């Protein structure tokens, strides 16, 4: 196995863990080599009149001219070289390093193109972060200008150490000049996508953003004593890999880790166990269902308790009625004549809100109005706690009478895929209770489409697996919350039953 250098017209055979051997070009590939070289030269001639004239006149161009064109046109973003290799056997790695050395622009040219400082003042850009047991945090940086030295302070940040990374090895170095890749130790404020200079640490405007996550798992430490350790470990692995994100989801009381797919998260979880010694339990994330009411009800609730001292007394009358979708909760005070003293009315509202956390179907209740319009109190026995308890009684008795119904979150989903996969994506969406909105060409992506649809959140959780299956691994999607929609039938019954079992457990 080997390769042919089309510029020098030489053939090489790969050798594991060593430089490739120069061999005589096999006769059977000579026609392919000639066609490929001609195609390469014709592509380069589109940007070089001299080369174009030589090709027209059938003059063999000088190799130095071809190398110069490769360098200049790559540097001006007119061509994109593609190199193939295998890192585990080092096949192609040396050719890659050679291309980086000869074909890529020098640091000053790139700094000028990106409008980065190149005036000799020390400035570096962090492109990756590593956390290691023996060195702590390492910020891998490219020095764009000036010179960095160990112990130097930049913008209030002290460089704890400078290392030259070489595979898994870190070689100590005293200084780093413009163009070098270095690992800076113990700069806690510096993360990927940021620069460090005399003015301090700042975000880099043109640093590429990580793709939005498309797969999630709910995490929990097997040992409750590891919860604090888990939080710190998650912060470190997400800093190392910005395409990972974690969040504590208040609606379902879960800790979610989000990433680019099932294997991506599996590697992250293995890292938590192996590097940070945190054993993890995982589960599919729960959907943040809601519930609402379909009809109204009027409730009269009284709370009365007699103890050895002062008793407890509160009496209220409330009217419960549904509101349009997305209205949330509304409390209306219509008490007249002081039948409920003003200082007790906030307690009534607090009691009502407490009951909204879990309705008859086991989910948070939304989109309803409760009007307090009458009541009674006792000058000695009434208290805020008594009116709060009365409000809870009114809600607990009234909500089941209002025909509660489950609401499921509906997301607007935009799937990006090659055009020849568009029909398969549409069938996939329809098979997951999705409502197709249409499709259009993906802006800036020739031969790609974007398919838009409204889909239940429950159907989106593992959809990336099927999307990649029908697009040969290149499709992706993004989502945003759109609205809540009523859910009835067997699916709703199953969700209510699962919620009750989870609460009982």
N, C-alpha and C positions, 0 to 999 in steps of 0.2 A: 504494500500500500504506500502510495506516495503522491507527488504532485508535480506539475510542470509550471515553471516560471515563464510566463508569456513574454516578458520583456527581454530576459537574457536567453530565452529559448533553451533552457536546460531542464533536465528531469532529475528529481530527487526521490530517494526511497526513505521513508520514515524509519527511525531507529529509536526504540524506547529509551527514554532518559538520556538522550544524547543528540548531537547534531545530525541532521539528515545526511545520507550518503549521496554524493553526486554519481549518477549512472548515465549510461548511454540511453538516449531516448528510444523507447521501443518503436519499431517500425509500424506496428498496428495503430498507434495513436497519432502518427504524423499528420494524417489528413484532418483529424479533429483539432490538433494543435494549430494548424494553419488557419482553419476557419475561426477558431476562438480568438487567435491573435488579430486576425483581420477585423473581427467584430469589435475588439477592444480599441484598436487604432481608429476605427471609424467613429466610435463614440467620443474618443478624445479629440478627434479632428473637428468636432462640432464647436469647440472652444479655442482652437488654435489654427489660424489660417496657414501658417508655415507647414504644419503637419498635413493639412488638407491638400495643399499644393503637391507635396511629395507623394501622397497616396494617388492623386490623380495622374501624376507623371510616372507612377510606378517606380518611385525611388525608395529604397529601403531607408527608413529614418534612423538617425543615430539613437542609440540607447539612452544617451544623456538627455536628448530631447523628450523621450517618452517618460523618463523618470521625473523630469522637470514638470511635465504636464500633469502627471499623477499627483505630484506634490501641490502644485498651484491650484488645480481644479478641486482637489479634495479640501484644501484650505479655504477656498471660496464657496464651499458647499454646493458645487455643481455636480459632483459625483459622490457616490457612497460605496466604498470598497466593502466586500463581504468576505470574511475569512472563515474557513472551516477548520476544526481541530478537535482534539480529545485531551482534556486537561489531565485525566488520570494517567495517560501514557506519555504526556508531554508532546504528543503529535501536533504539530502546527504552532506550538507555543513560541518557539524561537522565531518563526516567521512572523507571528503577530508582534513580538517585541521589535523585530527589525522594521516592520512597517510603521510601528509607532515612532521609532527613532528617525526614520528617513522621510516618511510621507506626511506626518502631522506637522502643523505649524509650530514654530517656536513660541515660547511662553509670552513674549512681548506682543506678537501678532495676535494671539488669542485674547490676551488681556485688552488690547485695543478694540477688537471686534466686540467683546462683551462689555466694553466701557468700564473696565476695572482699572484700578490704579496701577501704573507702571513707572512711577516717578522715583523709585528707589526707597520709598517709605515702606516699612515692614507691613505686609498684609497677606493673610492666608485665608483659604476657604475650606470649611469642613464638609466632606462629602459622605462620611460614615463614622459611626460611633461604635466602639467595642467596650464591653465591661469584662475585665479579666481579674481572676482572684489575686494574682501576685502584683499586678500593676494598677488595679483600680480602673477608672475610666480613661479610655484612650480616644482621642479625637483624630481621625485620619484626615489630613489636610494637604492641599496643594498650595505651595507658597507662590504667590503671583508677583510679589514685588518685595524688594529689600532683602534683609537677612534676619533669620530668627536664631536666637541663642537660648541655651538652657538657663533658666532663672530669670529671663527677661520678663518685664511687666508691660503688657499692652492693654490700654484702656481699662486699667484696674484689675486685670487678670494676669496672674503669674504663671509662666510656663514651667511646670514642675519637672519636666524632662523631655528630651527629644530623642526619637528612635527612628531608625530606617527599617520599615517592615520588609521582610524577605520570607514569603510563605508564612509559616508559623513562628519564624524567628524574628526577634526584635534586636537590632544592633544599635548600641548607644552612639549618639553623635552629638558633637558640641554645637555645630551651627548648621543651618539649612538655608540654601540660597533659592532665588527665584527659579521656578520650574521643578523643584524637587517635591517628592511625596514624603511626608513625615507623619509620625504619630506623636501627638502632643499629650503629655500625661497630666491628669488631675486638673483639668480646666472644666469645672462642673457647669459653668454657664454656656459652654460651647457645644452645640449639637449640629447635626447634618442640616445643610441648607443655610448655614450662618457663616459670616466672615468675622475675623478678628483682626483688629488693627489698633493704631493708637487712639482712635476715636471710640473704641469699645467693640462690643459684640453686636452685630446687626444682621438682619435677614438679607439673603441674596435674592434680588428681584427675579432673575431668570433661572433660578434653581428648579429643576423639574419636580413636579408634585407627584406623590405616590398615587397609584390608581385607587379609586374608592373601594372599600371592602365589599365583597359579594357573598360571603359565607360567615356564619357565626356559630359559636358554641357557648353554652352556659357553663361556667366553671365554679367549682367549690373545692376548697381544701379538704382532703380526707380527714385530716386532723385539725380540729377547730383552733388549736394553738398556733397553726401555721398561717392563719388568715392575714396577720400583719406582714409576715414574711412574703406571702403571695402578692400582696399589694406592691411591695418594693420590687419584687422580681418582675412583675408585669411592667412596671415603669421602666425597668432596665431593658427588657427585650423589645418593648415598643420604641424605645429610643434608638436601639440598634437597627431596628427594621421599621421604618415609618409606614410601610404598607400594612402593619398590624396596628389595631386600635383596641382599647378596652374601655368599658364604661359600666357603671353601676346603674342598672335600669330600675328606676323607682317604681314604675307601673307594675312590674312583675317581681320585684325584690330579687333580681338576679344580677350576677356579675358576668358580663358578656365579653368574649374575645372575638374580634372580627378580623378577617383576613381575606386572602385571595382564593381560598379553596380548602377542601378537606385536608389534603396533604400539607398545605402550608400551616394550618393550625396544629396538625399532628406533630410536625417538627417543632413548633413553638412549645407545645405541651411537653414533649420529650426533653426540651431544653430546660423547662422549669423543673422537671424531676431530676435530670442529670447534673445540671450546673448549679441549681439553687436548692436542691434537695427538698422540693415541695411536691408531694404526691397530690394528684389532681383527679377529681371526678368530673366527668363531662356529661352533658345532656343537651338535647335539642332545645333551643330557646322557646319559652312560652310566648304565645301571642297576647298582646295587651288588649283583650276584649273589654268592652264596656256593656252596660245595660241601661235601658231607659224605660219609660212608661208610655202606654198608648191611650189611657183614659185617666180621668181625674177622680178625686175622692175627697170627702170632707171628714176630718177626724176630730174627736173630742178625747183628750187624754188627761188623766189625773194621776198625780204621784202623791201618795200620802203615806207617811211613816210616823209612828209614835214611839219614841224612845224614852229613857229615863229623864232626860232634860228637855230641851226644845225639840219639837217634832219637825217633820219635813212636809211641806205642802206646796203644790203647784197645780194649776188647772189651766189648760190652754185649748183653743180650738183653731185648727189650721185647715186650709184648703190646698190640696196638692193637684197640680195640673201639668200636662206635658208642654214642652216648648219646641220650637223648630230646631232641626238638627244643627249642632254647632253652637247652641246658645249657652251651654254650660248650666250652672246653677244660679237661680235668682231667688233672693229672700225679700219679701215685701212685708213691711210693717203697716198694718191697717188698724191698729188698736186705737180706740177712742175712749175718752172718759176715765183713763187711768186704771182700767180693769187689770192691766198688767203693768206694773211700775216700769219706768223707762230704764232703770238700772238693771232690770232682769231680762230685757229683750235681747241684748247681745248673748246672754247665756242660752236663750232659746235657739238663736241662730247657730251657736257652737254645737248644740246638741243635734240639730238637723244635719250639719256638715259631717259630724262624726258618723252618722248612719249612712252617708253617701259613699263611704269607703268600701262598703260591701253590701250589695243589695240582695234581694231574694234569690237571684241566680248566682250569687257568689262573686260578682264583679262590681267595680266602681260604677255608681249611678250618675248619669249626666242628663242634661237637657230637660230640666223640670223647674217649676216654680212652686214655692211654698209660701202661702200668705197667712200670716198670723192676724186674726181678726177679732178674737175674743178670748176671755179667760177670767180667772179669779186668783186672788192671793190672800194670804193671812199675814197680818201685821207682825206677828211674832215668828211663826213657823216657816214662812216662805224664805227661800234663799236661791242664790244662783245655781247651786248644785241641784236643787229640787226642780227648777224650771228646765235645766239641762236634761234631767232624767225624763221629765214629761215630754220634751221634744223627741227624745229617743223612742219613747213608747208610741207617740203619734206616728212616727215614720215606720217603725217596725210593724205596726198594725195596718198602716195605710198603703205602703208600697205593694204588698202582695195583692191588694184589691185593684190596683191600677193596671193590670195586665202587663207585667214586665216582659220585655223582649230583649234578646241578646243583640249587641252591636259588634260587628267585626270591622277592623281597620282596612280600608281599601287604599292601595298604593298606586300612584302613577308610575308605571315601569317603562323604561326606554331601553330596548335591546339593540345593541350594535352588532352586526354580523355581515359577512360577505354576501353580496347580492344573490348568489346562487343558493344560499341557505335561507333566504327570506321566507319562502313558502313553508319550510319545515319549522321555522320559528313561530309562524302564525298558527300552525297546527298545535305546536307545543303549548302556546298560550291559551288557545281555546280549550285544550284538554285539562287545563288547570283553572277552570272557572273564570278565565280572563275575558274581558270585553275589549276587543280590538278597536283602536281609534284610528289606525291608518299607518302608513309608512312613507318614508321619503329618503332621498339620498343623504348619506352622512356627510356633513360639511367638511371639506378638505380631505376626504378619504375616497379616492377613486375606486369604484367597484364595491362599495359598501353601502348598506342601508341601515336606517334606524326604524325599528318597529315600536310604536307606542300603544299602550294598553292600560286598562284599569284592572288590577288584580288584587284578590284578598291577600293580606300579609301571610296567612298560613300557607298559601300556595307558592310563595316566593322563596321560602327558607332554603331549600336545596335545589332550586331551579338552575343554578349555575352548572351543576353536574350535567344536566341534560343539554343545556345550551352548548357547552363545550363538546359534548358528544356529537351533536349535529353540525358543528362548525369546525371540526378537526382541531379543537382546542383554542381557537382564536376569538370566539364570541365573548361578549361581556354585557353588563347591564348596569343601570343606575336607577334608583328609586327615590320617590318623595311622597310624603303622606298627602292623601287627597281628601278623603272624607270617611265617616263612619256609616255603615250600611246595616240594616236589619238582617238578622240571620235566623231562620226558622227551619223546622224539619229535623231529620235524623242527625245532621251535623250539629245543630244547636243542642239537641238532647244529649248527644255524646259529650259535648264540651261541658255542659252543666253537671253531668254525672262525674266526669273526671275532676272537676273543681271541687265537688263535694267529697270525693275520695281523698283528694290531696289535703283538704281542710281537716278531715277526720284523722288522717295520719299525723 
